[in-house]
Structure formats: C-alpha cells, structure tokens
Amino acid sequence: MAKTGVLIETENGQVKETSLGTMAAAVGHEIYALVNLGDSQGDIKEKLTEYGADKIVNFSVAPLSSPDFIAEILVAAVKKFGFDNLIGTASAAGKDIFARIAAIIDEPLISDCIEVDIAQKILKKSHFSGKTMATLKVKGNVFLCTIRPNSIEPVTKSGAGEILDFSTDVSDPELMKIVEVKKVSEGKLDLTEAPIIVTGGRAIKAAENYSMLEACAEKLGAAVGASRAAVDAGYAPHSMQVGQTGKTVSPKLYIACGVSGAVQHFAGMKTSKVIVAINEDKDAPIFSKCDYGIVGDIFDVVPVLTEKL
Ligand SMILES: Cc1cc2nc3c(=O)[nH]c(=O)nc-3n(C[C@H](O)[C@H](O)[C@H](O)COP(=O)(O)OP(=O)(O)OC[C@H]3O[C@@H](n4cnc5c(N)ncnc54)[C@H](O)[C@@H]3O)c2cc1C
C-alpha cells in the first residue's frame, strides 16, 4: 500500500478542519499524519485517528520555527519513512513549506489543487484567474501537492493512530528568522479556511456597515470578506479582499452582498460549493453565476436573514 505523508496544521491545540479535508485525499493509503503535537497530544491524536491516520508522526519544533527548518525536517521524514506521496493544505504556511520541500528534493510540486487522485498522480487546478481548469498528470519519484482549503470534505475512517516521535539531526539553515506572527483579526476565522463567507461589496457604502455582515456571519460561524471596490473605497482592509488580487477562497457557502460579480472577484471564489447573491439589480452579472439569488437591498435583506438565523 502506498505511503502518504500528510502535513497537519493545528490551531489552539486542535487540528484544523482544512487539514482533515486534505487527509481525506489520502484515504486508501497508509496515512502518516505529520504534526507538531505540542501540549495537546490527546485531542489531536483522537481527531487524527478518527479521520484515518495510521501513524501520527510527531515532529517537535519550537513556535516560530522557519519554513526552511520545517521543510528540512519533513524531507528527513520523507527519507526515513519512504513516503510515495507528501501532501498538505494550500494555506500560507503550507505553500511556504512545500515550495521549499520541492526545491530540496528536486521533485515537481502542484500547488492549490482542487481535486487530486493520488494513485493516478492526476490533479485539477484552476489557471488564468479561474478561466480554465487544468488537469495535470505528474511524473516524479515523490508526489507533492497542496490542496486548496475546503476543496475536499473530511471523511471519518478509523486509523491505527500509532504515535511515532520523530527527531532528526537536521539543523535550521537560518536563512530567515520569524520574529512574530500577527493575526490580522484576532479571534476571527481565517478567510481562506472559513467554511462559510459573507462578503460585502461596494454597496456596503461605509466601513461601519460591515457590522451588519458581521452579525450575520456570527450566526453562521462565517468569516467576512470584501470586494476590491469595497477595499479601494476604504470600507475594509485588503486582508479581507476576495479575488484575483486578493484571497482565493473555497467555502461551502459564499454569500455575496452587493457584489456585481466581476470576473476578477469571481476568480477568487468560483470554487465555492454554494453561492448566494443578494443584489438590488436583477441584471447584475452575479445572478448568472450563483446557485441562489435574492433581488433586494442588502440593508433590508441581511438583517432579516440574520434575524431568521
Ligand atoms: C487587474 C484587476 C484585478 C482585480 N482584482 C480584484 C479582486 O481581487 N477582487 C475584486 O473583488 N475585484 C477585483 N477587481 C475589480 C473588479 O473588476 C470589480 O471592479 C470589483 O470586483 C467590483 O466590486 P463590487 O462588485 O463590490 O462593486 P460594483 O461592481 O460597483 O458592484 C456593486 C453591486 O452592488 C449592487 N448594489 C448597490 N447597492 C445595493 C444595495 N443597497 N443592495 C443590494 N445591491 C446593491 C449593484 O447593483 C452592483 O451590482 C480587479 C480588477 C482588475 C482590473
């Protein structure tokens, strides 16, 4: 059976839901979940076992370890365990680490895939701002890819969950030093990983009106996004921007409020599973691209939606 290493990301002592989705791509393989267990061994072990980890490879690294160092550790793990495949989430950290792993072991890497068949080494990813979908077949000794958060549903499948403490004598190449990690919105969901997103476009008219979307998002357990027009108008920070020059998101539900549906916005959210649009213009382009549409004023519709929720 093929051996697949899966880089697991954790937050506040819990496995990120997006990592469980990534692990689902490896179901049917011998799954090695590679994780920095830290102090929360119990919770993490239980979760990873429930979602199919046969081995839980604990590599302990200090907080703020550089991606160069983590990449070196994972390369050592690839060699030690003889992985056929190594996959991770296309998060900021995942992209940082996997690019380095590919460079070190000189193997091809496909980033930000939305579908993957590891056995056939076939992946799908969007190109040219989402205008085309490429199907790629990869040749290489170790199959490397990162998967767009939320693209694959987590699957429960009990694994053996054996913990292996992994240490190696690789050292930090010290090419960079991470001094501090600042979360833009402390305590809020990361836009790229959120299962539900409520986005406000230019129609939101003022920064303070985002509180209306935040109230709705809170009921849904959602993150709040913005269009570039809203960002350019100063209503929201760039960290909230979804689209070609903002963040790429793939939530289960995307609610676009007062967003026209420009191709550059769509490029960042077209792989959302269900798209709901609220717009007062029945001819807005977004209505030809959404699953459900509500023709109406967002300042009337959103409060009612929040109330109903
Ligand atoms: C190179 C390049 C990169 C770009 N990158 C991005 C990107 O990353 N992300 C992005 O979003 N855009 C991007 N854009 C900009 C993009 O082309 C659009 O200009 C932008 O997405 C429009 O934002 P919007 O839909 O909020 O505003 P608008 O296009 O002005 O649409 C506002 C919509 O709100 C509706 N509306 C108004 N008032 C109400 C109300 N009270 N209730 C309900 N509906 C109402 C209107 O009918 C309209 O459809 C990029 C453009 C370029 C050229």
Ligand as a Chemical Component Dictionary entry (heavy atoms), coordinates in Angstrom:
data_LIG
# 
_chem_comp.id                   LIG 
_chem_comp.type                 NON-POLYMER 
_chem_comp.pdbx_formal_charge   0 
_chem_comp.three_letter_code    LIG 
# 
loop_
_chem_comp_atom.comp_id 
_chem_comp_atom.atom_id 
_chem_comp_atom.alt_atom_id 
_chem_comp_atom.type_symbol 
_chem_comp_atom.charge 
_chem_comp_atom.model_Cartn_x 
_chem_comp_atom.model_Cartn_y 
_chem_comp_atom.model_Cartn_z 
_chem_comp_atom.pdbx_ordinal 
LIG C1  C1  C 0 -6.283  43.508 -12.502 1  
LIG C2  C2  C 0 -7.532  43.591 -11.681 2  
LIG C3  C3  C 0 -7.611  42.849 -10.530 3  
LIG C4  C4  C 0 -8.768  42.890 -9.741  4  
LIG N1  N1  N 0 -8.839  42.142 -8.607  5  
LIG C5  C5  C 0 -9.997  42.099 -7.918  6  
LIG C6  C6  C 0 -10.133 41.271 -6.758  7  
LIG O1  O1  O 0 -9.201  40.610 -6.318  8  
LIG N2  N2  N 0 -11.334 41.269 -6.128  9  
LIG C7  C7  C 0 -12.398 42.009 -6.553  10 
LIG O2  O2  O 0 -13.452 41.954 -5.903  11 
LIG N3  N3  N 0 -12.284 42.810 -7.620  12 
LIG C8  C8  C 0 -11.109 42.883 -8.289  13 
LIG N4  N4  N 0 -11.010 43.744 -9.357  14 
LIG C9  C9  C 0 -12.078 44.714 -9.566  15 
LIG C10 C10 C 0 -13.297 44.174 -10.307 16 
LIG O3  O3  O 0 -13.117 44.338 -11.693 17 
LIG C11 C11 C 0 -14.556 44.940 -9.897  18 
LIG O4  O4  O 0 -14.353 46.317 -10.125 19 
LIG C12 C12 C 0 -14.951 44.762 -8.435  20 
LIG O5  O5  O 0 -14.993 43.387 -8.121  21 
LIG C13 C13 C 0 -16.314 45.378 -8.190  22 
LIG O6  O6  O 0 -16.646 45.284 -6.829  23 
LIG P1  P1  P 0 -18.166 45.298 -6.402  24 
LIG O7  O7  O 0 -18.866 44.175 -7.050  25 
LIG O8  O8  O 0 -18.207 45.418 -4.933  26 
LIG O9  O9  O 0 -18.645 46.722 -6.949  27 
LIG P2  P2  P 0 -19.598 47.078 -8.153  28 
LIG O10 O10 O 0 -19.152 46.452 -9.414  29 
LIG O11 O11 O 0 -19.743 48.564 -8.137  30 
LIG O12 O12 O 0 -20.962 46.393 -7.779  31 
LIG C14 C14 C 0 -21.758 46.780 -6.698  32 
LIG C15 C15 C 0 -23.059 45.984 -6.819  33 
LIG O13 O13 O 0 -23.853 46.276 -5.703  34 
LIG C16 C16 C 0 -25.208 46.389 -6.131  35 
LIG N5  N5  N 0 -25.862 47.249 -5.132  36 
LIG C17 C17 C 0 -25.676 48.586 -4.929  37 
LIG N6  N6  N 0 -26.373 48.963 -3.846  38 
LIG C18 C18 C 0 -27.022 47.873 -3.379  39 
LIG C19 C19 C 0 -27.870 47.620 -2.268  40 
LIG N7  N7  N 0 -28.180 48.582 -1.392  41 
LIG N8  N8  N 0 -28.349 46.376 -2.098  42 
LIG C20 C20 C 0 -28.039 45.371 -2.971  43 
LIG N9  N9  N 0 -27.211 45.553 -4.015  44 
LIG C21 C21 C 0 -26.711 46.785 -4.215  45 
LIG C22 C22 C 0 -25.140 46.970 -7.517  46 
LIG O14 O14 O 0 -26.295 46.600 -8.248  47 
LIG C23 C23 C 0 -23.863 46.318 -8.044  48 
LIG O15 O15 O 0 -24.172 45.118 -8.745  49 
LIG C24 C24 C 0 -9.866  43.719 -10.133 50 
LIG C25 C25 C 0 -9.762  44.459 -11.313 51 
LIG C26 C26 C 0 -8.620  44.400 -12.072 52 
LIG C27 C27 C 0 -8.552  45.204 -13.344 53 
# 
loop_
_chem_comp_bond.comp_id 
_chem_comp_bond.atom_id_1 
_chem_comp_bond.atom_id_2 
_chem_comp_bond.value_order 
_chem_comp_bond.pdbx_ordinal 
LIG C1  C2  SING 1  
LIG C2  C3  SING 2  
LIG C2  C26 DOUB 3  
LIG C3  C4  DOUB 4  
LIG C4  N1  SING 5  
LIG C4  C24 SING 6  
LIG N1  C5  DOUB 7  
LIG C5  C6  SING 8  
LIG C5  C8  SING 9  
LIG C6  O1  DOUB 10 
LIG C6  N2  SING 11 
LIG N2  C7  SING 12 
LIG C7  O2  DOUB 13 
LIG C7  N3  SING 14 
LIG N3  C8  DOUB 15 
LIG C8  N4  SING 16 
LIG N4  C9  SING 17 
LIG N4  C24 SING 18 
LIG C9  C10 SING 19 
LIG C10 O3  SING 20 
LIG C10 C11 SING 21 
LIG C11 O4  SING 22 
LIG C11 C12 SING 23 
LIG C12 O5  SING 24 
LIG C12 C13 SING 25 
LIG C13 O6  SING 26 
LIG O6  P1  SING 27 
LIG P1  O7  DOUB 28 
LIG P1  O8  SING 29 
LIG P1  O9  SING 30 
LIG O9  P2  SING 31 
LIG P2  O10 DOUB 32 
LIG P2  O11 SING 33 
LIG P2  O12 SING 34 
LIG O12 C14 SING 35 
LIG C14 C15 SING 36 
LIG C15 O13 SING 37 
LIG C15 C23 SING 38 
LIG O13 C16 SING 39 
LIG C16 N5  SING 40 
LIG C16 C22 SING 41 
LIG N5  C17 SING 42 
LIG N5  C21 SING 43 
LIG C17 N6  DOUB 44 
LIG N6  C18 SING 45 
LIG C18 C19 SING 46 
LIG C18 C21 DOUB 47 
LIG C19 N7  SING 48 
LIG C19 N8  DOUB 49 
LIG N8  C20 SING 50 
LIG C20 N9  DOUB 51 
LIG N9  C21 SING 52 
LIG C22 O14 SING 53 
LIG C22 C23 SING 54 
LIG C23 O15 SING 55 
LIG C24 C25 DOUB 56 
LIG C25 C26 SING 57 
LIG C26 C27 SING 58 
# 
